[in-house]
Amino acid sequence: MPKELEKQCQKCKQVKPFSEFFHNRTKNDFHNGICKGCQKKVNRSNKSGQGQVKPA
Ligand SMILES: [Zn+2]
């Protein structure tokens, strides 16, 4: 039985080590379903209201 030290990001579909996922106690495996890189993008896109500057 292989050790589950890696999981697939649900967003970018890449298999990454758990260290690349933020902890989330609400998840079955205690890690977010998406990797840190994707999480940052999600957090940024969620910030609507200020700094909405579209590049020309
Ligand atoms: Zn990802």
N, CA, C, O and the ligand as a Tripos MOL2 file, in Angstrom:
@<TRIPOS>MOLECULE
protein
  225   223    57     0     0
PROTEIN
NO_CHARGES

@<TRIPOS>ATOM
      1 N           0.8430   -1.2060    0.0000 N.3       1 MET1
      2 CA          0.0000    0.0000    0.0000 C.3       1 MET1
      3 C           0.8720    1.2470    0.0000 C.2       1 MET1
      4 O           1.6870    1.4480    0.9000 O.2       1 MET1
      5 N           0.6970    2.0510   -0.9830 N.am      2 PRO2
      6 CA          1.5330    3.2570   -1.0740 C.3       2 PRO2
      7 C           1.1610    4.2850   -0.0150 C.2       2 PRO2
      8 O          -0.0020    4.4390    0.3580 O.2       2 PRO2
      9 N           2.1590    4.9610    0.4410 N.am      3 LYS3
     10 CA          1.8980    6.0500    1.3770 C.3       3 LYS3
     11 C           1.2370    7.2130    0.6480 C.2       3 LYS3
     12 O           1.6490    7.5890   -0.4490 O.2       3 LYS3
     13 N           0.2280    7.7640    1.2600 N.am      4 GLU4
     14 CA         -0.4720    8.8720    0.6120 C.3       4 GLU4
     15 C           0.1650   10.1900    1.0330 C.2       4 GLU4
     16 O          -0.3830   10.9560    1.8250 O.2       4 GLU4
     17 N           1.3190   10.4140    0.4810 N.am      5 LEU5
     18 CA          2.0290   11.6440    0.8030 C.3       5 LEU5
     19 C           1.7960   12.7020   -0.2570 C.2       5 LEU5
     20 O           2.2660   13.8350   -0.1500 O.2       5 LEU5
     21 N           1.0630   12.3080   -1.2770 N.am      6 GLU6
     22 CA          0.7870   13.2510   -2.3430 C.3       6 GLU6
     23 C          -0.7020   13.2350   -2.6510 C.2       6 GLU6
     24 O          -1.4000   12.2620   -2.3640 O.2       6 GLU6
     25 N          -1.1660   14.3040   -3.2260 N.am      7 LYS7
     26 CA         -2.5460   14.3360   -3.6850 C.3       7 LYS7
     27 C          -2.6460   15.2210   -4.9080 C.2       7 LYS7
     28 O          -1.7820   16.0530   -5.1810 O.2       7 LYS7
     29 N          -3.7300   15.0130   -5.6330 N.am      8 GLN8
     30 CA         -3.8920   15.7750   -6.8620 C.3       8 GLN8
     31 C          -4.6790   17.0430   -6.5800 C.2       8 GLN8
     32 O          -5.7360   17.0110   -5.9500 O.2       8 GLN8
     33 N          -4.1540   18.1410   -7.0500 N.am      9 CYS9
     34 CA         -4.8640   19.4030   -6.9240 C.3       9 CYS9
     35 C          -6.1140   19.3610   -7.7950 C.2       9 CYS9
     36 O          -6.0630   18.9750   -8.9630 O.2       9 CYS9
     37 N          -7.2310   19.7630   -7.2070 N.am     10 GLN10
     38 CA         -8.4960   19.7020   -7.9450 C.3      10 GLN10
     39 C          -8.6100   20.8150   -8.9710 C.2      10 GLN10
     40 O          -9.5210   20.8290   -9.7980 O.2      10 GLN10
     41 N          -7.6710   21.7460   -8.9010 N.am     11 LYS11
     42 CA         -7.7590   22.8870   -9.8030 C.3      11 LYS11
     43 C          -6.7880   22.7710  -10.9670 C.2      11 LYS11
     44 O          -7.1870   22.8420  -12.1290 O.2      11 LYS11
     45 N          -5.5080   22.5920  -10.6480 N.am     12 CYS12
     46 CA         -4.5190   22.5130  -11.7190 C.3      12 CYS12
     47 C          -4.2360   21.0650  -12.1270 C.2      12 CYS12
     48 O          -3.4980   20.8100  -13.0790 O.2      12 CYS12
     49 N          -4.8420   20.1090  -11.3830 N.am     13 LYS13
     50 CA         -4.7680   18.6810  -11.7260 C.3      13 LYS13
     51 C          -3.3680   18.1080  -11.6020 C.2      13 LYS13
     52 O          -3.0930   17.0200  -12.1080 O.2      13 LYS13
     53 N          -2.4820   18.8320  -10.9320 N.am     14 GLN14
     54 CA         -1.1350   18.3230  -10.7470 C.3      14 GLN14
     55 C          -1.0400   17.5640   -9.4280 C.2      14 GLN14
     56 O          -1.6580   17.9460   -8.4340 O.2      14 GLN14
     57 N          -0.2660   16.4910   -9.4290 N.am     15 VAL15
     58 CA         -0.0440   15.7450   -8.2060 C.3      15 VAL15
     59 C           1.1000   16.3790   -7.4500 C.2      15 VAL15
     60 O           2.2150   16.4900   -7.9600 O.2      15 VAL15
     61 N           0.8110   16.7970   -6.2210 N.am     16 LYS16
     62 CA          1.8130   17.4970   -5.4360 C.3      16 LYS16
     63 C           1.8620   16.9070   -4.0300 C.2      16 LYS16
     64 O           0.8850   16.3210   -3.5640 O.2      16 LYS16
     65 N           3.0090   17.0640   -3.3530 N.am     17 PRO17
     66 CA          3.1110   16.5890   -1.9690 C.3      17 PRO17
     67 C           2.2050   17.3980   -1.0520 C.2      17 PRO17
     68 O           1.8450   18.5360   -1.3530 O.2      17 PRO17
     69 N           1.8410   16.7860    0.0750 N.am     18 PHE18
     70 CA          0.9520   17.4530    1.0210 C.3      18 PHE18
     71 C           1.4980   18.8010    1.4660 C.2      18 PHE18
     72 O           0.7380   19.7000    1.8270 O.2      18 PHE18
     73 N           2.8230   18.9380    1.4380 N.am     19 SER19
     74 CA          3.4310   20.1930    1.8800 C.3      19 SER19
     75 C           3.0310   21.3460    0.9710 C.2      19 SER19
     76 O           3.1790   22.5140    1.3310 O.2      19 SER19
     77 N           2.5230   21.0060   -0.2100 N.am     20 GLU20
     78 CA          2.0990   22.0420   -1.1500 C.3      20 GLU20
     79 C           0.6300   22.4030   -0.9790 C.2      20 GLU20
     80 O           0.0690   23.1780   -1.7530 O.2      20 GLU20
     81 N           0.0170   21.8210    0.0560 N.am     21 PHE21
     82 CA         -1.3950   22.1160    0.3040 C.3      21 PHE21
     83 C          -1.5410   22.7210    1.6920 C.2      21 PHE21
     84 O          -0.8950   22.2730    2.6390 O.2      21 PHE21
     85 N          -2.3780   23.7250    1.8150 N.am     22 PHE22
     86 CA         -2.6410   24.3030    3.1300 C.3      22 PHE22
     87 C          -3.4340   23.3160    3.9710 C.2      22 PHE22
     88 O          -4.2490   22.5510    3.4550 O.2      22 PHE22
     89 N          -3.1840   23.3460    5.2650 N.am     23 HIS23
     90 CA         -3.9500   22.4940    6.1760 C.3      23 HIS23
     91 C          -5.4010   22.9550    6.2460 C.2      23 HIS23
     92 O          -5.6960   24.1500    6.2220 O.2      23 HIS23
     93 N          -6.2830   21.9910    6.3320 N.am     24 ASN24
     94 CA         -7.6990   22.3070    6.4690 C.3      24 ASN24
     95 C          -8.3490   21.2000    7.2890 C.2      24 ASN24
     96 O          -8.5640   20.0930    6.7950 O.2      24 ASN24
     97 N          -8.6530   21.5000    8.5150 N.am     25 ARG25
     98 CA         -9.1590   20.4730    9.4350 C.3      25 ARG25
     99 C         -10.5500   19.9930    9.0540 C.2      25 ARG25
    100 O         -11.0200   18.9740    9.5610 O.2      25 ARG25
    101 N         -11.2010   20.7130    8.1740 N.am     26 THR26
    102 CA        -12.5480   20.3000    7.7860 C.3      26 THR26
    103 C         -12.5190   19.2530    6.6730 C.2      26 THR26
    104 O         -13.5490   18.6740    6.3290 O.2      26 THR26
    105 N         -11.3330   19.0170    6.1160 N.am     27 LYS27
    106 CA        -11.2190   18.0450    5.0420 C.3      27 LYS27
    107 C         -10.8780   16.6730    5.6080 C.2      27 LYS27
    108 O         -10.2800   16.5620    6.6780 O.2      27 LYS27
    109 N         -11.2620   15.6370    4.8810 N.am     28 ASN28
    110 CA        -11.0140   14.2770    5.3520 C.3      28 ASN28
    111 C          -9.5290   14.0060    5.5610 C.2      28 ASN28
    112 O          -9.1460   13.3060    6.4980 O.2      28 ASN28
    113 N          -8.7080   14.5530    4.6990 N.am     29 ASP29
    114 CA         -7.2700   14.3130    4.8060 C.3      29 ASP29
    115 C          -6.5460   15.5090    5.4230 C.2      29 ASP29
    116 O          -5.3180   15.5890    5.3970 O.2      29 ASP29
    117 N          -7.3190   16.4250    5.9700 N.am     30 PHE30
    118 CA         -6.7660   17.5880    6.6840 C.3      30 PHE30
    119 C          -5.9740   18.5180    5.7790 C.2      30 PHE30
    120 O          -5.1620   19.3140    6.2500 O.2      30 PHE30
    121 N          -6.2110   18.4160    4.5030 N.am     31 HIS31
    122 CA         -5.5440   19.3180    3.5750 C.3      31 HIS31
    123 C          -6.5520   19.8410    2.5670 C.2      31 HIS31
    124 O          -7.5280   19.1680    2.2380 O.2      31 HIS31
    125 N          -6.3090   21.0280    2.0910 N.am     32 ASN32
    126 CA         -7.1850   21.6150    1.0920 C.3      32 ASN32
    127 C          -7.2020   20.7790   -0.1750 C.2      32 ASN32
    128 O          -6.2700   20.0180   -0.4360 O.2      32 ASN32
    129 N          -8.2420   20.9160   -0.9490 N.am     33 GLY33
    130 CA         -8.3470   20.1700   -2.1970 C.3      33 GLY33
    131 C          -7.5310   20.7780   -3.3130 C.2      33 GLY33
    132 O          -7.2700   20.1370   -4.3310 O.2      33 GLY33
    133 N          -7.1280   22.0250   -3.1160 N.am     34 ILE34
    134 CA         -6.3170   22.6790   -4.1310 C.3      34 ILE34
    135 C          -4.9960   23.1190   -3.5150 C.2      34 ILE34
    136 O          -4.9100   23.3780   -2.3140 O.2      34 ILE34
    137 N          -3.9750   23.2000   -4.3500 N.am     35 CYS35
    138 CA         -2.6350   23.4640   -3.8630 C.3      35 CYS35
    139 C          -2.4690   24.9340   -3.4550 C.2      35 CYS35
    140 O          -3.3350   25.7680   -3.7210 O.2      35 CYS35
    141 N          -1.3580   25.2250   -2.8170 N.am     36 LYS36
    142 CA         -1.1160   26.5810   -2.3200 C.3      36 LYS36
    143 C          -1.1360   27.5990   -3.4490 C.2      36 LYS36
    144 O          -1.6950   28.6880   -3.3110 O.2      36 LYS36
    145 N          -0.5270   27.2380   -4.5570 N.am     37 GLY37
    146 CA         -0.4720   28.1630   -5.6730 C.3      37 GLY37
    147 C          -1.8620   28.5270   -6.1660 C.2      37 GLY37
    148 O          -2.1460   29.6960   -6.4300 O.2      37 GLY37
    149 N          -2.7300   27.5250   -6.2900 N.am     38 CYS38
    150 CA         -4.0940   27.7720   -6.7500 C.3      38 CYS38
    151 C          -4.8800   28.4930   -5.6630 C.2      38 CYS38
    152 O          -5.7160   29.3440   -5.9660 O.2      38 CYS38
    153 N          -4.6220   28.1640   -4.4080 N.am     39 GLN39
    154 CA         -5.3350   28.8090   -3.3160 C.3      39 GLN39
    155 C          -5.0730   30.3060   -3.3050 C.2      39 GLN39
    156 O          -5.9750   31.1040   -3.0490 O.2      39 GLN39
    157 N          -3.8380   30.6750   -3.5840 N.am     40 LYS40
    158 CA         -3.5070   32.0980   -3.6130 C.3      40 LYS40
    159 C          -4.2650   32.8080   -4.7190 C.2      40 LYS40
    160 O          -4.7400   33.9310   -4.5440 O.2      40 LYS40
    161 N          -4.3730   32.1450   -5.8530 N.am     41 LYS41
    162 CA         -5.1100   32.7490   -6.9700 C.3      41 LYS41
    163 C          -6.5780   32.9000   -6.6060 C.2      41 LYS41
    164 O          -7.2080   33.9070   -6.9310 O.2      41 LYS41
    165 N          -7.1180   31.8900   -5.9280 N.am     42 VAL42
    166 CA         -8.5260   31.9520   -5.5220 C.3      42 VAL42
    167 C          -8.7270   33.0870   -4.5430 C.2      42 VAL42
    168 O          -9.6780   33.8590   -4.6630 O.2      42 VAL42
    169 N          -7.8250   33.1910   -3.5660 N.am     43 ASN43
    170 CA         -7.9420   34.2500   -2.5690 C.3      43 ASN43
    171 C          -7.8970   35.6160   -3.2380 C.2      43 ASN43
    172 O          -8.6390   36.5300   -2.8800 O.2      43 ASN43
    173 N          -7.0200   35.7300   -4.2050 N.am     44 ARG44
    174 CA         -6.8700   37.0190   -4.8810 C.3      44 ARG44
    175 C          -8.1430   37.3570   -5.6630 C.2      44 ARG44
    176 O          -8.6150   38.4940   -5.6380 O.2      44 ARG44
    177 N          -8.6870   36.3590   -6.3520 N.am     45 SER45
    178 CA         -9.8690   36.6180   -7.1750 C.3      45 SER45
    179 C         -11.0890   36.8830   -6.3050 C.2      45 SER45
    180 O         -12.0360   37.5410   -6.7350 O.2      45 SER45
    181 N         -11.0610   36.3590   -5.0630 N.am     46 ASN46
    182 CA        -12.1780   36.6030   -4.1610 C.3      46 ASN46
    183 C         -12.1840   38.0330   -3.6380 C.2      46 ASN46
    184 O         -13.2140   38.5550   -3.2120 O.2      46 ASN46
    185 N         -11.0220   38.6430   -3.6790 N.am     47 LYS47
    186 CA        -10.9360   40.0070   -3.1780 C.3      47 LYS47
    187 C         -11.4870   40.9670   -4.2110 C.2      47 LYS47
    188 O         -10.7330   41.5640   -4.9790 O.2      47 LYS47
    189 N         -12.7820   41.1150   -4.2290 N.am     48 SER48
    190 CA        -13.3760   42.0680   -5.1470 C.3      48 SER48
    191 C         -13.7660   43.3150   -4.3700 C.2      48 SER48
    192 O         -14.0980   43.2400   -3.1870 O.2      48 SER48
    193 N         -13.7260   44.4310   -5.0240 N.am     49 GLY49
    194 CA        -14.1120   45.6570   -4.3410 C.3      49 GLY49
    195 C         -13.0120   46.6820   -4.4090 C.2      49 GLY49
    196 O         -13.2540   47.8450   -4.7300 O.2      49 GLY49
    197 N         -11.7940   46.2510   -4.1050 N.am     50 GLN50
    198 CA        -10.7030   47.2070   -4.1660 C.3      50 GLN50
    199 C          -9.5690   46.6730   -5.0250 C.2      50 GLN50
    200 O          -9.2980   45.4730   -5.0700 O.2      50 GLN50
    201 N          -8.9240   47.6000   -5.7000 N.am     51 GLY51
    202 CA         -7.7880   47.2150   -6.5180 C.3      51 GLY51
    203 C          -8.1870   46.4570   -7.7740 C.2      51 GLY51
    204 O          -7.4100   45.6660   -8.3070 O.2      51 GLY51
    205 N          -9.3830   46.7010   -8.2340 N.am     52 GLN52
    206 CA         -9.7780   46.0400   -9.4650 C.3      52 GLN52
    207 C          -9.2770   46.8320  -10.6580 C.2      52 GLN52
    208 O          -9.9980   47.6410  -11.2410 O.2      52 GLN52
    209 N          -8.0470   46.5820  -10.9970 N.am     53 VAL53
    210 CA         -7.4710   47.2890  -12.1160 C.3      53 VAL53
    211 C          -7.1850   46.2800  -13.2330 C.2      53 VAL53
    212 O          -6.3790   45.3650  -13.0650 O.2      53 VAL53
    213 N          -7.8310   46.4530  -14.3280 N.am     54 LYS54
    214 CA         -7.6110   45.5480  -15.4360 C.3      54 LYS54
    215 C          -6.4630   46.0440  -16.3000 C.2      54 LYS54
    216 O          -6.4240   47.2110  -16.6890 O.2      54 LYS54
    217 N          -5.5550   45.1710  -16.5890 N.am     55 PRO55
    218 CA         -4.4530   45.5810  -17.4850 C.3      55 PRO55
    219 C          -4.9800   45.9120  -18.8790 C.2      55 PRO55
    220 O          -5.8580   45.2320  -19.4110 O.2      55 PRO55
    221 N          -4.4380   46.9430  -19.4370 N.am     56 ALA56
    222 CA         -4.9520   47.4110  -20.7270 C.3      56 ALA56
    223 C          -4.7470   46.3700  -21.8110 C.2      56 ALA56
    224 O          -5.1200   46.5950  -22.9620 O.2      56 ALA56
    225 ZN         -3.1380   23.6090   -8.0150 Zn       57 ZN57
@<TRIPOS>BOND
     1     1     2 1
     2     2     3 1
     3     3     4 2
     4     3     5 am
     5     5     6 1
     6     6     7 1
     7     7     8 2
     8     7     9 am
     9     9    10 1
    10    10    11 1
    11    11    12 2
    12    11    13 am
    13    13    14 1
    14    14    15 1
    15    15    16 2
    16    15    17 am
    17    17    18 1
    18    18    19 1
    19    19    20 2
    20    19    21 am
    21    21    22 1
    22    22    23 1
    23    23    24 2
    24    23    25 am
    25    25    26 1
    26    26    27 1
    27    27    28 2
    28    27    29 am
    29    29    30 1
    30    30    31 1
    31    31    32 2
    32    31    33 am
    33    33    34 1
    34    34    35 1
    35    35    36 2
    36    35    37 am
    37    37    38 1
    38    38    39 1
    39    39    40 2
    40    39    41 am
    41    41    42 1
    42    42    43 1
    43    43    44 2
    44    43    45 am
    45    45    46 1
    46    46    47 1
    47    47    48 2
    48    47    49 am
    49    49    50 1
    50    50    51 1
    51    51    52 2
    52    51    53 am
    53    53    54 1
    54    54    55 1
    55    55    56 2
    56    55    57 am
    57    57    58 1
    58    58    59 1
    59    59    60 2
    60    59    61 am
    61    61    62 1
    62    62    63 1
    63    63    64 2
    64    63    65 am
    65    65    66 1
    66    66    67 1
    67    67    68 2
    68    67    69 am
    69    69    70 1
    70    70    71 1
    71    71    72 2
    72    71    73 am
    73    73    74 1
    74    74    75 1
    75    75    76 2
    76    75    77 am
    77    77    78 1
    78    78    79 1
    79    79    80 2
    80    79    81 am
    81    81    82 1
    82    82    83 1
    83    83    84 2
    84    83    85 am
    85    85    86 1
    86    86    87 1
    87    87    88 2
    88    87    89 am
    89    89    90 1
    90    90    91 1
    91    91    92 2
    92    91    93 am
    93    93    94 1
    94    94    95 1
    95    95    96 2
    96    95    97 am
    97    97    98 1
    98    98    99 1
    99    99   100 2
   100    99   101 am
   101   101   102 1
   102   102   103 1
   103   103   104 2
   104   103   105 am
   105   105   106 1
   106   106   107 1
   107   107   108 2
   108   107   109 am
   109   109   110 1
   110   110   111 1
   111   111   112 2
   112   111   113 am
   113   113   114 1
   114   114   115 1
   115   115   116 2
   116   115   117 am
   117   117   118 1
   118   118   119 1
   119   119   120 2
   120   119   121 am
   121   121   122 1
   122   122   123 1
   123   123   124 2
   124   123   125 am
   125   125   126 1
   126   126   127 1
   127   127   128 2
   128   127   129 am
   129   129   130 1
   130   130   131 1
   131   131   132 2
   132   131   133 am
   133   133   134 1
   134   134   135 1
   135   135   136 2
   136   135   137 am
   137   137   138 1
   138   138   139 1
   139   139   140 2
   140   139   141 am
   141   141   142 1
   142   142   143 1
   143   143   144 2
   144   143   145 am
   145   145   146 1
   146   146   147 1
   147   147   148 2
   148   147   149 am
   149   149   150 1
   150   150   151 1
   151   151   152 2
   152   151   153 am
   153   153   154 1
   154   154   155 1
   155   155   156 2
   156   155   157 am
   157   157   158 1
   158   158   159 1
   159   159   160 2
   160   159   161 am
   161   161   162 1
   162   162   163 1
   163   163   164 2
   164   163   165 am
   165   165   166 1
   166   166   167 1
   167   167   168 2
   168   167   169 am
   169   169   170 1
   170   170   171 1
   171   171   172 2
   172   171   173 am
   173   173   174 1
   174   174   175 1
   175   175   176 2
   176   175   177 am
   177   177   178 1
   178   178   179 1
   179   179   180 2
   180   179   181 am
   181   181   182 1
   182   182   183 1
   183   183   184 2
   184   183   185 am
   185   185   186 1
   186   186   187 1
   187   187   188 2
   188   187   189 am
   189   189   190 1
   190   190   191 1
   191   191   192 2
   192   191   193 am
   193   193   194 1
   194   194   195 1
   195   195   196 2
   196   195   197 am
   197   197   198 1
   198   198   199 1
   199   199   200 2
   200   199   201 am
   201   201   202 1
   202   202   203 1
   203   203   204 2
   204   203   205 am
   205   205   206 1
   206   206   207 1
   207   207   208 2
   208   207   209 am
   209   209   210 1
   210   210   211 1
   211   211   212 2
   212   211   213 am
   213   213   214 1
   214   214   215 1
   215   215   216 2
   216   215   217 am
   217   217   218 1
   218   218   219 1
   219   219   220 2
   220   219   221 am
   221   221   222 1
   222   222   223 1
   223   223   224 2
@<TRIPOS>SUBSTRUCTURE
     1 MET1         2 RESIDUE 1 A MET
     2 PRO2         6 RESIDUE 1 A PRO
     3 LYS3        10 RESIDUE 1 A LYS
     4 GLU4        14 RESIDUE 1 A GLU
     5 LEU5        18 RESIDUE 1 A LEU
     6 GLU6        22 RESIDUE 1 A GLU
     7 LYS7        26 RESIDUE 1 A LYS
     8 GLN8        30 RESIDUE 1 A GLN
     9 CYS9        34 RESIDUE 1 A CYS
    10 GLN10       38 RESIDUE 1 A GLN
    11 LYS11       42 RESIDUE 1 A LYS
    12 CYS12       46 RESIDUE 1 A CYS
    13 LYS13       50 RESIDUE 1 A LYS
    14 GLN14       54 RESIDUE 1 A GLN
    15 VAL15       58 RESIDUE 1 A VAL
    16 LYS16       62 RESIDUE 1 A LYS
    17 PRO17       66 RESIDUE 1 A PRO
    18 PHE18       70 RESIDUE 1 A PHE
    19 SER19       74 RESIDUE 1 A SER
    20 GLU20       78 RESIDUE 1 A GLU
    21 PHE21       82 RESIDUE 1 A PHE
    22 PHE22       86 RESIDUE 1 A PHE
    23 HIS23       90 RESIDUE 1 A HIS
    24 ASN24       94 RESIDUE 1 A ASN
    25 ARG25       98 RESIDUE 1 A ARG
    26 THR26      102 RESIDUE 1 A THR
    27 LYS27      106 RESIDUE 1 A LYS
    28 ASN28      110 RESIDUE 1 A ASN
    29 ASP29      114 RESIDUE 1 A ASP
    30 PHE30      118 RESIDUE 1 A PHE
    31 HIS31      122 RESIDUE 1 A HIS
    32 ASN32      126 RESIDUE 1 A ASN
    33 GLY33      130 RESIDUE 1 A GLY
    34 ILE34      134 RESIDUE 1 A ILE
    35 CYS35      138 RESIDUE 1 A CYS
    36 LYS36      142 RESIDUE 1 A LYS
    37 GLY37      146 RESIDUE 1 A GLY
    38 CYS38      150 RESIDUE 1 A CYS
    39 GLN39      154 RESIDUE 1 A GLN
    40 LYS40      158 RESIDUE 1 A LYS
    41 LYS41      162 RESIDUE 1 A LYS
    42 VAL42      166 RESIDUE 1 A VAL
    43 ASN43      170 RESIDUE 1 A ASN
    44 ARG44      174 RESIDUE 1 A ARG
    45 SER45      178 RESIDUE 1 A SER
    46 ASN46      182 RESIDUE 1 A ASN
    47 LYS47      186 RESIDUE 1 A LYS
    48 SER48      190 RESIDUE 1 A SER
    49 GLY49      194 RESIDUE 1 A GLY
    50 GLN50      198 RESIDUE 1 A GLN
    51 GLY51      202 RESIDUE 1 A GLY
    52 GLN52      206 RESIDUE 1 A GLN
    53 VAL53      210 RESIDUE 1 A VAL
    54 LYS54      214 RESIDUE 1 A LYS
    55 PRO55      218 RESIDUE 1 A PRO
    56 ALA56      222 RESIDUE 1 A ALA
    57 ZN57       225 GROUP 0 **** ****
